[in-house]
Amino acid sequence: MNILLTGATGYIGKRLLPVLLQQGYFVVCCVRDKSRLEIPLSFKDQVQIIEVDFLDLSTLDKIPNNIEVAYYLMHSMSSSEGYDEMELKSAKNFKESIQNTSIMHVIYLSGIVNEKNLSKHLSSRKAVELELSLGEYNFTALRAGIIIGSGSASFEIIRDLVEKLPVMIAPRWLNTKCQPIAIRDVIEFLSKTILNKETYNKSFDIGGADILTYKEMLKVYAEIRKLNRWIYTVPVMTPKLSSYWLFFITSTSYKLASALVNSMKVEVVCRDNQINKILDVSPMNYKKAIQRTLSAVENNLILSSWKDSLISGQLDSKFSEFINVPSNGCFHDMRKQNIENTNRTMDKIWQIGGNNGWYYANFLWEIRGFIDLLLGGVGLRRGRTHPSEITIGGAIDFWRVLYANKDEKRLLLFAEMKLPGEAWLEFKIVNNVLYQTATFRPKGLFGRLYWVFVYPLHGIIFNGLIKKLTK
């Protein structure tokens, strides 16, 4: 059976893909940039990767005609001001293009939308669901609330709040009820829905075994981690203040925080558990979901993370547009150093950032990250998904990985911090020499003044960094 998987590089898509492959399906992965999706050699014959942008009609003819089942897993989470219009347009284009194939079943993962007054984010999900349901195929919508799993935005926020704050003065929406679900259960629901006639042309709410308030969810996490935490809610915190509260304390971006805050004021509880019986799924409770997630984090078994999604940063284009570092009109800081041990230097480069830091003058990196945070940027809070593995498209602190190839001994990063221009940082080893190049393409006079101001600091940071990497 041929399955079309949209959102293949997203948090859910990366988790669902290996399950579909293990079940023997042939999967056509829709991505905007092929370089962001790596397929294990053992599954190469079961996968076709196509570059498709559902906002660009000229790319849609790449979709094969023999598609029988399709997953629609694309969400923007307010990556731009008009994201709701973009989401609806994307859904329309998907619907019209998929109808030209042998499609029998379309499966959409949405949000629980049972309240009358919905946030803009949830209203957009509902509009997309309605649009997709109008197609000439069987359609199933699975609606989930808070998803708990290693690398999920919800789990990262819960962990950041509890780990960092012994006492919380929190918004009153912490008393809103929700029904969190483990990522493992979400994937099981998605995979078991395929061509199940009892699910045709219906929508189902999927949730875990517990109904909790957000405050209770924080308390359970604290209990598992054996941390004493005191949480007090206040009625005067506006949505904007709440967004800033999440933004400064957790690793989430402000745009994502704002979308989440508006949604968290809406109760997200399942209507019934009919789908559990239809698909024979028994969702785990919240405590077990947290325990499994913590175990995965401790053992570095994070298969995907929201931080590696482009919505967590500034870059929103194909990486091929940035992978060729420009030279005209740019400032460069290029340093080279002989290497004592190539393998060790490569290991250091591949472990840069996150908990390992930047090897030299980390306090200066932290100051730059704090300044970026004050300016509304991502700061250093994203860290990295894995301590020693790098994937193209992944986040490393306030950098985005554009290219990473150990065989070629090259790593190229693109800056997602707030800058009056664009910046790249490249590490490349040639003939036992490490070339470390920082490139900055300024925008206007302020960009040029910025380079003059930071250049002396570069002399300290980058000179110390290359020496640490090569010894």
KEFI-931051 format. One line per 2 residues: number of its first residue (from 1); for each residue x, y, z of C-alpha. Coordinates in steps of 0.2 Angstrom, whole numbers, plus 5000, padded with zeros to 4 digits. Example, Ala and Ser with C-alpha at 12.3 -4.5 7.8 and 13.67 -1.06 7.14 Angstrom:
BEGIN
1 = 5062,4978,5039 | 5068,4995,5036
***
This chain:
BEGIN
1 = 5000,5000,5000 | 5006,5018,4996
3 = 5004,5031,5009 | 5007,5049,5007
5 = 5015,5057,5023 | 5014,5076,5024
7 = 5024,5085,5038 | 5037,5071,5037
9 = 5050,5082,5045 | 5039,5088,5059
11 = 5037,5081,5077 | 5023,5069,5073
13 = 5029,5064,5056 | 5046,5059,5061
15 = 5038,5047,5074 | 5025,5040,5063
17 = 5036,5037,5048 | 5047,5022,5056
19 = 5031,5014,5062 | 5023,5014,5045
21 = 5039,5007,5037 | 5040,4993,5050
23 = 5022,4989,5046 | 5028,4986,5028
25 = 5020,5001,5019 | 5028,5011,5005
27 = 5028,5029,5011 | 5030,5045,5000
29 = 5036,5059,5011 | 5031,5076,5006
31 = 5045,5089,5012 | 5049,5107,5007
33 = 5068,5102,5008 | 5075,5085,5005
35 = 5090,5088,5014 | 5081,5089,5031
37 = 5075,5070,5030 | 5087,5056,5033
39 = 5081,5038,5029 | 5089,5023,5036
41 = 5098,5012,5023 | 5087,4997,5028
43 = 5071,5006,5023 | 5077,5015,5007
45 = 5067,5004,4996 | 5051,5008,5005
47 = 5052,5027,5004 | 5051,5041,4991
49 = 5055,5058,4995 | 5047,5072,4985
51 = 5049,5091,4987 | 5031,5098,4988
53 = 5025,5115,4995 | 5006,5115,4996
55 = 5006,5134,4995 | 5015,5132,4978
57 = 5003,5125,4965 | 5018,5122,4953
59 = 5025,5108,4965 | 5010,5098,4967
61 = 5012,5088,4951 | 5026,5078,4959
63 = 5013,5068,4970 | 5012,5051,4963
65 = 4995,5045,4956 | 4995,5028,4965
67 = 4992,5035,4983 | 4979,5026,4993
69 = 4981,5034,5010 | 4987,5051,5015
71 = 4991,5059,5032 | 4989,5078,5034
73 = 5000,5083,5048 | 5004,5101,5043
75 = 5002,5115,5056 | 5010,5132,5057
77 = 5007,5136,5075 | 5007,5155,5071
79 = 5023,5156,5062 | 5017,5171,5053
81 = 5003,5184,5056 | 4991,5177,5042
83 = 4995,5159,5047 | 4976,5154,5047
85 = 4974,5159,5029 | 4990,5150,5024
87 = 4984,5134,5033 | 4967,5135,5024
89 = 4975,5138,5007 | 4987,5123,5010
91 = 4972,5112,5015 | 4963,5117,4999
93 = 4977,5114,4988 | 4981,5097,4997
95 = 4962,5092,4995 | 4962,5096,4976
97 = 4978,5088,4972 | 4976,5072,4982
99 = 4959,5069,4973 | 4968,5066,4957
101 = 4976,5050,4964 | 4969,5033,4969
103 = 4966,5040,4987 | 4954,5030,4998
105 = 4957,5038,5015 | 4964,5054,5022
107 = 4969,5055,5040 | 4971,5072,5049
109 = 4978,5075,5066 | 4969,5091,5073
111 = 4966,5099,5090 | 4951,5096,5102
113 = 4939,5109,5097 | 4923,5106,5108
115 = 4921,5123,5115 | 4911,5137,5107
117 = 4924,5150,5110 | 4940,5144,5102
119 = 4957,5153,5101 | 4963,5158,5083
121 = 4975,5143,5083 | 4961,5130,5087
123 = 4949,5139,5075 | 4961,5137,5061
125 = 4963,5119,5065 | 4944,5117,5064
127 = 4943,5126,5048 | 4956,5115,5040
129 = 4947,5100,5046 | 4931,5106,5038
131 = 4940,5110,5022 | 4948,5092,5021
133 = 4931,5084,5025 | 4924,5091,5009
135 = 4935,5080,4998 | 4930,5065,4987
137 = 4938,5052,4998 | 4935,5044,5015
139 = 4940,5056,5029 | 4945,5054,5047
141 = 4950,5068,5060 | 4959,5063,5076
143 = 4958,5077,5088 | 4971,5078,5102
145 = 4975,5090,5116 | 4991,5091,5125
147 = 5004,5078,5118 | 5017,5072,5131
149 = 5033,5065,5124 | 5052,5068,5123
151 = 5054,5084,5113 | 5036,5089,5113
153 = 5033,5108,5116 | 5021,5104,5130
155 = 5033,5092,5139 | 5047,5105,5137
157 = 5036,5119,5145 | 5031,5108,5159
159 = 5049,5103,5163 | 5056,5120,5161
161 = 5042,5128,5173 | 5044,5114,5187
163 = 5063,5112,5186 | 5067,5131,5186
165 = 5053,5138,5198 | 5052,5133,5216
167 = 5037,5145,5218 | 5026,5150,5203
169 = 5015,5165,5202 | 5005,5159,5187
171 = 4990,5164,5176 | 4973,5158,5181
173 = 4972,5147,5165 | 4982,5134,5175
175 = 4966,5129,5182 | 4959,5125,5164
177 = 4956,5106,5162 | 4964,5096,5148
179 = 4966,5077,5144 | 4985,5075,5140
181 = 4990,5060,5129 | 5006,5051,5127
183 = 5015,5053,5110 | 5016,5034,5109
185 = 4997,5033,5110 | 4995,5046,5097
187 = 5006,5036,5085 | 4996,5020,5088
189 = 4979,5029,5085 | 4986,5036,5068
191 = 4993,5020,5062 | 4978,5009,5067
193 = 4966,5021,5058 | 4972,5017,5041
195 = 4957,5011,5030 | 4947,5007,5046
197 = 4929,5009,5039 | 4922,5012,5056
199 = 4932,5029,5056 | 4927,5035,5039
201 = 4920,5052,5038 | 4920,5055,5057
203 = 4930,5065,5069 | 4936,5057,5086
205 = 4944,5065,5101 | 4959,5056,5107
207 = 4966,5058,5125 | 4975,5049,5139
209 = 4967,5041,5154 | 4967,5056,5165
211 = 4958,5073,5165 | 4969,5086,5174
213 = 4971,5105,5176 | 4988,5112,5170
215 = 4992,5115,5188 | 4989,5097,5192
217 = 5000,5092,5178 | 5014,5103,5185
219 = 5011,5095,5202 | 5012,5077,5195
221 = 5029,5081,5186 | 5036,5089,5202
223 = 5030,5073,5212 | 5039,5062,5200
225 = 5055,5072,5201 | 5053,5073,5220
227 = 5053,5092,5219 | 5044,5103,5231
229 = 5034,5116,5221 | 5022,5130,5226
231 = 5010,5136,5213 | 4998,5151,5215
233 = 4987,5158,5202 | 4982,5176,5199
235 = 4967,5183,5190 | 4976,5199,5183
237 = 4988,5192,5171 | 4984,5196,5153
239 = 4987,5185,5138 | 5001,5195,5133
241 = 5009,5195,5150 | 5006,5176,5151
243 = 5015,5174,5134 | 5030,5183,5141
245 = 5029,5173,5157 | 5031,5157,5146
247 = 5043,5165,5134 | 5056,5170,5147
249 = 5055,5155,5158 | 5053,5141,5146
251 = 5062,5137,5129 | 5047,5141,5118
253 = 5047,5155,5106 | 5036,5170,5109
255 = 5025,5166,5094 | 5022,5149,5100
257 = 5020,5154,5118 | 5006,5167,5112
259 = 4997,5153,5102 | 4998,5141,5117
261 = 4992,5154,5130 | 4977,5158,5119
263 = 4973,5139,5117 | 4976,5135,5136
265 = 4962,5146,5141 | 4950,5133,5132
267 = 4946,5117,5140 | 4952,5102,5129
269 = 4943,5087,5136 | 4937,5072,5125
271 = 4919,5070,5121 | 4920,5051,5123
273 = 4932,5036,5121 | 4923,5028,5107
275 = 4939,5028,5096 | 4948,5018,5110
277 = 4936,5003,5107 | 4936,5004,5088
279 = 4955,5004,5087 | 4958,4993,5102
281 = 4969,5006,5110 | 4971,5009,5129
283 = 4980,5026,5132 | 4991,5027,5147
285 = 4989,5039,5161 | 4998,5055,5163
287 = 5010,5049,5176 | 5016,5035,5166
289 = 5018,5046,5150 | 5029,5058,5160
291 = 5039,5043,5167 | 5042,5036,5150
293 = 5046,5053,5143 | 5059,5057,5157
295 = 5067,5040,5153 | 5069,5043,5135
297 = 5077,5060,5139 | 5089,5053,5151
299 = 5094,5040,5138 | 5095,5052,5124
301 = 5081,5043,5114 | 5073,5059,5107
303 = 5067,5054,5090 | 5060,5071,5086
305 = 5059,5088,5094 | 5048,5104,5091
307 = 5064,5114,5093 | 5070,5107,5077
309 = 5055,5113,5068 | 5057,5129,5058
311 = 5043,5137,5068 | 5055,5138,5083
313 = 5067,5150,5074 | 5068,5163,5061
315 = 5072,5153,5045 | 5057,5149,5035
317 = 5064,5145,5018 | 5073,5130,5008
319 = 5090,5127,5015 | 5097,5127,4998
321 = 5094,5146,4997 | 5107,5148,5012
323 = 5119,5134,5010 | 5130,5143,4998
325 = 5138,5156,5010 | 5138,5173,5000
327 = 5154,5183,4998 | 5150,5199,4990
329 = 5145,5213,5002 | 5149,5202,5017
331 = 5161,5203,5032 | 5172,5188,5036
333 = 5181,5182,5051 | 5191,5167,5045
335 = 5203,5157,5056 | 5213,5142,5053
337 = 5223,5130,5065 | 5233,5114,5063
339 = 5224,5099,5071 | 5232,5087,5084
341 = 5219,5074,5082 | 5206,5075,5068
343 = 5194,5062,5076 | 5194,5071,5092
345 = 5192,5088,5084 | 5177,5081,5074
347 = 5169,5074,5090 | 5171,5091,5098
349 = 5163,5100,5083 | 5148,5088,5083
351 = 5145,5091,5101 | 5146,5110,5101
353 = 5132,5120,5110 | 5119,5114,5121
355 = 5125,5107,5138 | 5142,5106,5131
357 = 5143,5125,5128 | 5155,5133,5116
359 = 5171,5127,5124 | 5178,5145,5127
361 = 5171,5161,5135 | 5154,5153,5138
363 = 5149,5168,5148 | 5150,5179,5133
365 = 5139,5167,5123 | 5127,5167,5137
367 = 5127,5186,5137 | 5123,5186,5119
369 = 5109,5174,5121 | 5102,5184,5135
371 = 5102,5200,5124 | 5094,5190,5110
373 = 5080,5184,5122 | 5077,5202,5127
375 = 5075,5207,5109 | 5062,5193,5106
377 = 5074,5180,5099 | 5077,5162,5103
379 = 5092,5164,5114 | 5102,5149,5120
381 = 5087,5140,5127 | 5084,5128,5113
383 = 5100,5119,5116 | 5101,5103,5105
385 = 5090,5088,5103 | 5105,5075,5105
387 = 5122,5078,5114 | 5133,5071,5100
389 = 5122,5069,5084 | 5117,5082,5072
391 = 5104,5082,5059 | 5101,5095,5045
393 = 5088,5107,5050 | 5090,5104,5068
395 = 5093,5118,5081 | 5109,5121,5091
397 = 5106,5135,5103 | 5102,5150,5092
399 = 5109,5142,5076 | 5101,5131,5063
401 = 5110,5117,5055 | 5111,5120,5036
403 = 5124,5106,5032 | 5132,5092,5042
405 = 5143,5079,5035 | 5156,5070,5045
407 = 5163,5061,5030 | 5167,5078,5022
409 = 5172,5085,5039 | 5160,5100,5037
411 = 5147,5109,5048 | 5138,5124,5042
413 = 5126,5134,5054 | 5115,5149,5051
415 = 5111,5161,5064 | 5093,5163,5070
417 = 5097,5176,5083 | 5090,5194,5081
419 = 5103,5203,5069 | 5104,5218,5058
421 = 5108,5205,5044 | 5112,5187,5041
423 = 5126,5176,5048 | 5134,5160,5045
425 = 5147,5149,5055 | 5156,5136,5046
427 = 5168,5122,5052 | 5178,5113,5039
429 = 5194,5102,5040 | 5205,5100,5025
431 = 5222,5092,5026 | 5223,5091,5045
433 = 5219,5110,5046 | 5203,5117,5054
435 = 5195,5132,5044 | 5183,5141,5055
437 = 5174,5155,5046 | 5161,5167,5052
439 = 5152,5177,5039 | 5140,5192,5041
441 = 5129,5200,5027 | 5124,5217,5035
443 = 5108,5225,5031 | 5110,5244,5030
445 = 5121,5256,5040 | 5116,5248,5056
447 = 5122,5231,5051 | 5139,5238,5047
449 = 5140,5247,5063 | 5135,5231,5072
451 = 5150,5221,5064 | 5162,5235,5069
453 = 5155,5234,5087 | 5156,5215,5089
455 = 5172,5212,5079 | 5184,5214,5095
457 = 5173,5201,5104 | 5175,5189,5089
459 = 5193,5190,5092 | 5191,5184,5109
461 = 5177,5171,5106 | 5182,5163,5089
463 = 5201,5163,5093 | 5198,5154,5109
465 = 5185,5142,5101 | 5196,5136,5087
467 = 5211,5133,5099 | 5200,5123,5110
469 = 5193,5113,5095 | 5210,5108,5089
471 = 5219,5103,5105
***
